[in-house]
Each structure stands twice: as structure tokens, then as C-alpha cells.
């Protein structure tokens, strides 16, 4: 089995180099595959064992919704949400 996932922003443009963790659960065991979407904003994983597949996106990506779900191809609408850092006390 295989899965192909495209990552797009809220305007529909491809999001390059978004990090992900794909997990396949089969028979009570899980296998993790880590990677990124590359310059085209997509990834494909071949030779997956049968089982439940999930994808988690690493910061700064946040999943908005899954769109265009057909067979083994999916499109994820993502939003970049950067972490805010507070430095206290202020310099100066």
C-alpha cells in the first residue's frame, strides 16, 4: 500500500518543507516515518503495511482540515503558526 499527501496553505498554494510524522498502526504495533514535504509541498510513502495511517504535522504547521480525500491521495490544508516567545525582563 501507499499514501500520497499534499500540503497547501489556506489560499491553496503548496507549502514546501513542512515536517510530518506518518504513523501506521497494525496489529497493536505502530511504525513511524518522519520526513518533510519537499519543495513541491507533497510526499509519498510506498510499501506501507495494511493498517490505520495517521499524519501529524510538526510546528509551525497546524492542520486546518483535510480536503480532496480520494483513495490513497489526500490534501491537507495547513496554517503556519509560529511560536511566540516572551523574554522577561525586557532588555534595556
N, C-alpha and C positions, 0 to 999 in steps of 0.2 A: 504494500500500500504506500501511498504518498500523499503529501499535502502541500499546497502552494498558497502563500498568504501575501497579499499586497498591503502596504501601509500608506494611508493617504491622510492629509490634513482635512480640516473642516471645509475647505474650499475645493477639495478633490485633487490637489496636487500631491504627487508622490513624496513621501518622507524618507529620505536616504539615511542610512546608517543608524536605524533605530534598533537598539538591543532587545533581544527577546529570550525567553526560556520556553521551549516546547516540551511538554511532558506527555508521555504515553503511559497509561496505566493498563496493565494486562495481568490477569491472574493474581491480583493483590500486590504486584510489584510495579514500581514506576521507573521509567528511564527518562533522564533529562538530556535535552540537546540545547546548547546555548549557541547563539550566533547574532548576526545583525542583518538588516535588510539590504545592505549593499547600496550602490549608487542608484539603482533603479527603484529602490523602495520596496523590494519584494524578496521573498525567499521560498525555496522549495526543498523539502526533505523527502528523499526516496527511501525505499526499503524499510518502512515502518512496520512493526508487528501489529496485528489486529488488536484493537483496544480503544479506550477513550483517550482522545487527544485534547490537550488544553494548551493555550498560549498565554503567557504573561509578559507584559511589556515592562522594560526597565526604565527608571527615571532618565530623562524628563518626560517620557511618553506616558500618557494616560488614555486608556481606551474610552472612546465616546460611545461607539456602537459597532456591531458587525453589520456589514452591508454586502450585497451581491453574494449571498451564500448559495453556491451551486456545486453539488457533488463534492469533490475534494479541493475546490478553489474557494477561497474566502477573501474578502476585503475588509480591513479594519480601519475605521475612522478614528484617528488619534488626535490628541491635543497635547502640545508641548507645555508642560507645567514645571517651570524651573523652581528649585527650592529657594526660599528666601532665607537669608542669614542675618541674624541680629548680632551686632558687635556692641558690647556694653562694658565699660562706659565709652562714650564717643571719644575719639581722638581729639586732642587739642585742648 
